[in-house]
């Protein structure tokens, strides 16, 4: 199924249009590869997509089990390697609202959901995925 159209707009930038919604994402080459830092780079989006997928699957589980997820944040770090230039690690720190006490069962459900999201399972096994969960800080 075709999901988007990506157009090169010049100056190391591309515009992606989501066909169903019309939403637009602009990307640019990363700062460490001639970009200006004006938009997400494609590898930034890859790392961010992993966190968004994990959050979405946790959202599905939280809805099914009446677990409050609103206010949860994911801090995403991308680590680049060389030869070949590629993402070698994605670090995601999930920080859950400190006003909510999550039971051990709820924590386990959310962790399992996140770690088994489709994006995580689609990435190459050589890509290190470091995922930390910070509950009840």
C-alpha positions as CSV (number, residue, x, y, z in Angstrom):
1,X,0.0,0.0,0.0
2,X,1.4,3.4,-1.0
3,X,1.6,5.6,2.1
4,X,3.5,8.7,1.1
5,X,5.1,10.8,-1.6
6,X,8.6,12.2,-0.9
7,X,9.9,15.1,-3.0
8,X,13.4,16.6,-3.0
9,X,12.9,20.4,-2.6
10,X,16.5,21.4,-2.7
11,X,19.2,22.5,-0.3
12,X,19.4,19.0,1.2
13,X,15.7,19.0,2.1
14,X,12.8,16.7,1.3
15,X,9.1,17.0,1.8
16,X,7.0,13.9,2.6
17,X,3.2,13.9,2.3
18,X,1.2,11.3,4.0
19,X,-1.4,10.3,1.4
20,X,-4.3,9.6,3.7
21,X,-4.1,12.6,6.0
22,X,-2.2,15.2,3.9
23,X,0.2,15.7,6.9
24,X,3.6,16.9,5.9
25,X,7.1,16.1,7.3
26,X,10.2,18.0,6.2
27,X,13.6,16.4,6.5
28,X,17.1,17.7,6.0
29,X,20.6,16.3,6.0
30,X,21.9,16.1,9.5
31,X,24.2,18.8,10.8
32,X,27.2,16.4,10.9
33,X,26.6,15.7,7.2
34,X,26.2,19.2,5.6
35,X,22.7,20.0,7.0
36,X,21.8,23.2,8.8
37,X,19.7,21.6,11.6
38,X,16.4,23.1,10.4
39,X,14.5,19.8,10.5
40,X,14.6,16.2,11.4
41,X,17.1,14.2,9.4
42,X,16.0,10.8,8.0
43,X,18.0,9.0,10.7
44,X,16.4,11.3,13.4
45,X,13.1,10.2,12.1
46,X,14.1,6.5,12.2
47,X,15.1,6.8,15.9
48,X,12.0,8.9,16.7
49,X,9.8,6.4,14.8
50,X,11.0,3.7,17.1
51,X,10.0,5.7,20.2
52,X,6.6,6.6,18.6
53,X,5.9,3.0,17.7
54,X,6.7,1.9,21.2
55,X,4.5,4.7,22.6
56,X,1.7,3.7,20.3
57,X,1.7,0.0,21.3
58,X,1.9,1.0,25.0
59,X,-1.1,3.3,24.3
60,X,-3.0,0.3,22.9
61,X,-2.2,-1.8,25.9
62,X,-2.9,1.1,28.3
63,X,-6.4,1.5,26.7
64,X,-7.1,-2.2,27.0
65,X,-6.1,-2.4,30.7
66,X,-7.2,1.1,31.8
67,X,-3.6,2.2,32.6
68,X,-3.0,5.9,32.5
69,X,-0.3,6.8,29.9
70,X,-1.0,10.5,29.3
71,X,2.0,12.6,30.1
72,X,4.6,9.9,29.4
73,X,7.6,11.2,27.5
74,X,10.3,9.4,25.5
75,X,13.7,11.0,25.3
76,X,15.4,9.8,22.2
77,X,19.2,9.7,21.5
78,X,20.7,8.5,18.2
79,X,24.3,7.3,18.0
80,X,26.0,7.3,14.6
81,X,28.8,5.1,13.5
82,X,31.2,5.2,10.6
83,X,32.3,2.8,7.9
84,X,29.6,2.5,6.9
85,X,27.9,5.6,8.1
86,X,24.8,4.3,9.9
87,X,22.9,4.5,13.1
88,X,24.5,2.0,15.5
89,X,22.4,2.7,18.6
90,X,19.1,4.2,19.6
91,X,18.6,5.1,23.2
92,X,15.1,5.7,24.5
93,X,14.4,6.8,28.0
94,X,10.6,6.5,28.8
95,X,9.7,8.8,31.7
96,X,6.3,8.1,33.2
97,X,4.3,10.7,35.2
98,X,5.5,10.8,38.8
99,X,2.0,11.5,39.9
100,X,1.0,7.9,39.0
101,X,2.0,4.8,40.8
102,X,2.2,1.9,38.4
103,X,1.9,-1.6,39.8
104,X,4.5,-4.3,38.9
105,X,1.9,-5.9,36.5
106,X,1.3,-2.6,34.8
107,X,5.0,-1.9,34.4
108,X,5.5,-5.4,32.9
109,X,2.7,-5.0,30.4
110,X,4.0,-1.6,29.2
111,X,7.5,-2.8,28.9
112,X,6.6,-5.9,27.0
113,X,4.4,-3.8,24.7
114,X,7.1,-1.3,23.9
115,X,9.9,-3.9,23.4
116,X,7.7,-5.8,20.9
117,X,6.6,-3.0,18.7
118,X,6.7,-3.5,14.9
119,X,9.4,-1.0,14.2
120,X,11.6,-2.6,16.9
121,X,11.1,-6.0,15.3
122,X,11.8,-4.5,11.8
123,X,15.2,-3.0,12.5
124,X,18.4,-4.9,11.8
125,X,19.5,-7.0,14.8
126,X,23.0,-5.2,14.7
127,X,21.3,-2.0,15.6
128,X,21.5,-1.7,19.4
129,X,18.2,-0.7,21.0
130,X,18.7,0.6,24.6
131,X,15.4,1.2,26.2
132,X,15.0,2.4,29.8
133,X,11.8,2.8,31.7
134,X,11.5,5.3,34.6
135,X,8.4,4.7,36.6
136,X,7.4,6.4,39.9
137,X,10.4,8.7,40.0
